[in-house]
């Protein structure tokens, strides 16, 4: 049995839940069209689409930039695929056949919402893994994942092209490695947790609070608040800052605009 098959069998129940979750919600992603019902959706989509002209500086830092780049990557794939198809069949024919997908704006709102929903689906799986690591009980883990999936906030935010579900993804991964800090004396869990804490901050600024969990896990591990002045914590802080700027490079390259924001 291959590793993929072994893990599929082991986590079949949560994989099924994670796949069913977006499948049930995809038909509702076009709600509110042709209008958009959340102002922040327009900010995300326009900032992401603006990068297709080669300018990767968002020129505003009310939000960090990483989620714009993730959206831009998805949009680029879609634009190239759409261009290839219309070169074969013709623009007018495709506009007549699939008018929604050949529209100027709404396809990108739909894709942005699909991306947010995909992150929610990933979160369901991560919550299962994280809770199972803490309680060592698959039933409790599955229950926790399902509660997240049916929660009112999750269902509300998953239907918008916003960065909140992606923020939760990076926070959860960072938390997973923070628990590894408690179990291990090695520096690897610190670095891994800090990487995702930095990326979470690069999704939304308050993701930096995840860094406090790294410090808390270290204190729990060492059983002393004084141990906070430790090289592992310093390395974690530097790593988090580094990966924040990797996710939002123009916060550094366009420092004056960033600091004014």
C-alpha positions in Angstrom: 0.0 0.0 0.0 1.4 3.4 -1.0 1.8 6.2 1.5 -1.0 8.2 -0.3 -3.4 5.2 0.0 -2.4 4.6 3.6 -3.1 8.2 4.6 -6.4 8.2 2.6 -7.6 5.2 4.4 -6.5 6.6 7.8 -8.2 10.0 7.3 -11.0 8.9 5.0 -13.8 10.4 7.2 -12.3 13.9 7.5 -11.2 13.9 3.9 -14.8 13.1 2.9 -16.1 15.9 5.1 -13.5 18.4 3.8 -14.5 17.6 0.2 -18.3 17.6 0.8 -18.1 21.0 2.5 -17.2 23.0 -0.6 -19.2 20.7 -2.9 -22.4 21.7 -1.1 -21.6 25.4 -1.1 -20.3 25.9 -4.6 -23.8 26.4 -6.1 -24.3 29.4 -3.8 -21.1 31.2 -4.6 -22.9 33.4 -7.2 -25.3 34.9 -4.6 -25.8 38.6 -4.9 -24.6 38.7 -8.5 -24.5 40.8 -10.6 -23.9 43.1 -7.6 -21.4 42.5 -4.8 -22.6 42.7 -1.2 -19.4 43.4 0.7 -17.2 46.4 0.0 -14.0 44.6 0.9 -14.6 42.1 -1.9 -14.0 44.8 -4.4 -10.8 45.9 -2.7 -9.4 42.3 -2.8 -10.4 41.6 -6.4 -9.3 45.0 -7.9 -6.0 44.9 -6.0 -5.4 41.4 -7.3 -6.4 42.0 -10.9 -4.3 45.2 -11.0 -1.2 43.1 -10.8 -1.8 41.5 -14.2 -0.3 44.6 -15.7 3.0 43.8 -14.1 2.9 46.2 -11.1 3.0 44.0 -8.0 3.0 47.0 -5.6 -0.5 47.3 -4.3 0.2 51.0 -3.4 -2.0 50.7 -0.3 -1.3 48.9 2.9 -4.5 48.9 4.8 -4.2 45.2 4.3 -0.9 43.2 3.7 -0.3 41.9 0.2 0.0 38.1 0.4 -3.6 37.3 -0.2 -3.6 39.6 -3.3 -0.8 37.6 -4.7 -2.6 34.3 -4.0 -5.6 35.6 -5.8 -3.5 37.0 -8.6 -1.9 33.5 -9.1 -5.4 31.9 -9.4 -6.6 34.7 -11.7 -3.6 34.3 -14.0 -4.2 30.6 -14.5 -7.9 31.4 -15.3 -7.0 34.2 -17.7 -4.4 32.1 -19.6 -6.9 29.2 -19.8 -9.7 31.5 -21.1 -7.3 33.0 -23.6 -6.3 29.6 -24.9 -9.9 28.5 -25.2 -11.0 31.6 -27.1 -8.1 31.3 -29.5 -9.4 27.8 -30.5 -13.2 28.5 -30.5 -13.3 32.3 -31.0 -14.2 35.0 -28.5 -17.8 35.7 -29.7 -18.7 32.0 -29.7 -17.5 31.6 -26.1 -19.2 34.7 -25.0 -22.5 33.3 -26.4 -21.8 29.8 -25.0 -20.5 30.8 -21.5 -21.4 34.5 -21.1 -20.7 34.5 -17.3 -17.2 33.2 -17.6 -16.4 35.6 -20.4 -17.5 38.6 -18.4 -15.1 41.3 -17.3 -15.5 41.2 -13.5 -17.9 38.6 -12.1 -15.8 35.5 -13.0 -13.0 36.9 -10.7 -15.4 37.5 -7.9 -16.6 33.9 -8.2 -13.1 32.6 -8.3 -12.2 34.8 -5.2 -15.1 33.3 -3.4 -14.1 29.8 -4.4 -10.6 30.4 -3.1 -12.0 31.6 0.3 -14.3 28.5 0.4 -11.3 26.3 -0.4 -9.4 27.7 2.6 -12.4 26.9 4.8 -12.3 23.3 3.5 -8.6 23.1 4.3 -9.3 24.5 7.8 -11.7 21.7 8.5 -8.9 19.1 7.9 -6.3 21.1 9.9 -8.7 21.4 12.9 -9.2 17.7 12.8 -5.4 17.1 12.8 -4.8 19.7 15.5 -7.5 18.5 17.9 -6.5 14.9 17.4 -3.0 15.9 18.4 -4.2 17.4 21.6 -6.9 14.9 22.7 -5.9 11.8 20.8 -9.5 11.0 20.1 -10.8 10.8 16.5 -14.5 11.3 17.4 -13.7 14.6 19.3 -11.5 15.7 16.4 -14.2 15.0 13.8 -16.8 16.8 16.0 -14.6 19.8 16.3 -14.1 19.9 12.5 -17.8 19.6 11.8 -18.6 22.3 14.4 -16.2 24.6 12.6 -17.8 23.7 9.2 -21.3 24.4 10.3 -20.5 27.5 12.4 -22.3 30.7 11.5 -19.1 32.7 11.1 -17.6 30.1 8.8 -20.7 29.9 6.6 -21.0 33.7 6.5 -17.4 34.5 5.6 -16.9 31.6 3.2 -19.3 33.1 0.7 -17.2 36.3 0.3 -13.9 36.8 -1.6 -12.1 37.8 1.6 -8.9 36.8 3.3 -10.3 35.7 6.7 -10.4 32.0 5.9 -6.9 32.1 4.6 -5.8 33.8 7.8 -7.3 31.0 9.8 -5.4 28.5 7.7 -2.0 30.0 8.4 -2.8 30.5 12.1 -3.9 26.9 12.5 -0.7 25.6 10.9 1.3 27.8 13.2 -0.6 26.5 16.2 0.1 23.0 15.1 3.9 23.6 15.2 3.5 25.5 18.5 2.2 22.4 20.1 5.3 20.6 18.7 7.4 23.1 20.6 6.0 21.8 23.9 7.0 18.2 22.9 10.4 18.9 21.5 13.6 20.7 22.5 14.6 21.2 18.8 14.5 24.6 17.1 12.7 23.3 14.0 9.1 23.6 15.5 9.9 27.2 16.5 11.0 28.1 13.0 8.1 26.3 11.3 5.6 27.9 13.6 7.2 31.3 13.1 7.1 30.9 9.3 3.4 30.5 9.3 2.9 33.2 11.9 4.8 35.6 9.6 2.7 34.5 6.6 -0.5 34.9 8.7 0.6 38.4 9.5 1.1 38.9 5.8 -2.5 37.9 5.2 -4.0 40.3 7.9 -2.0 42.3 10.3 -3.5 40.9 13.5 -2.1 37.5 12.5 1.0 38.7 14.4 -0.8 37.7 17.6 0.0 34.1 16.6 3.6 34.9 17.6 2.5 35.2 21.2 1.5 31.5 21.1 5.0 30.6 20.1 6.3 32.4 23.2 3.6 30.8 25.4 4.5 27.3 24.1 8.1 28.0 24.9 7.3 29.1 28.5 5.2 26.0 29.0 8.0 23.9 27.7 10.6 25.5 29.9 8.3 26.0 32.9 9.8 29.5 33.4 8.7 33.0 32.2 12.4 34.0 32.4 13.2 31.6 29.6 11.5 33.9 27.2 14.9 35.6 26.6 16.1 32.6 24.6 17.8 32.4 21.3 15.0 30.2 20.0 12.5 33.0 20.6 14.9 35.5 18.9 15.2 33.2 15.9 11.4 32.8 15.8 10.9 36.6 15.9 13.4 37.2 13.1 11.8 34.3 11.0 8.3 35.8 11.5 9.4 39.2 10.4 11.3 37.8 7.4 8.3 35.8 6.2 6.0 38.8 6.7 8.1 40.7 4.2 8.4 37.8 1.9 4.6 37.7 1.7 4.3 41.5 1.5 7.6 42.6 -0.1 6.5 46.1 -0.9 5.9 46.8 2.8 9.7 47.0 2.7 10.4 48.2 -0.8 7.8 50.9 -0.5 8.5 51.6 3.1 7.3 55.2 3.2 3.8 54.3 1.9 3.7 51.3 4.2 4.6 53.2 7.4 2.1 56.0 6.6 -0.7 53.4 6.2 
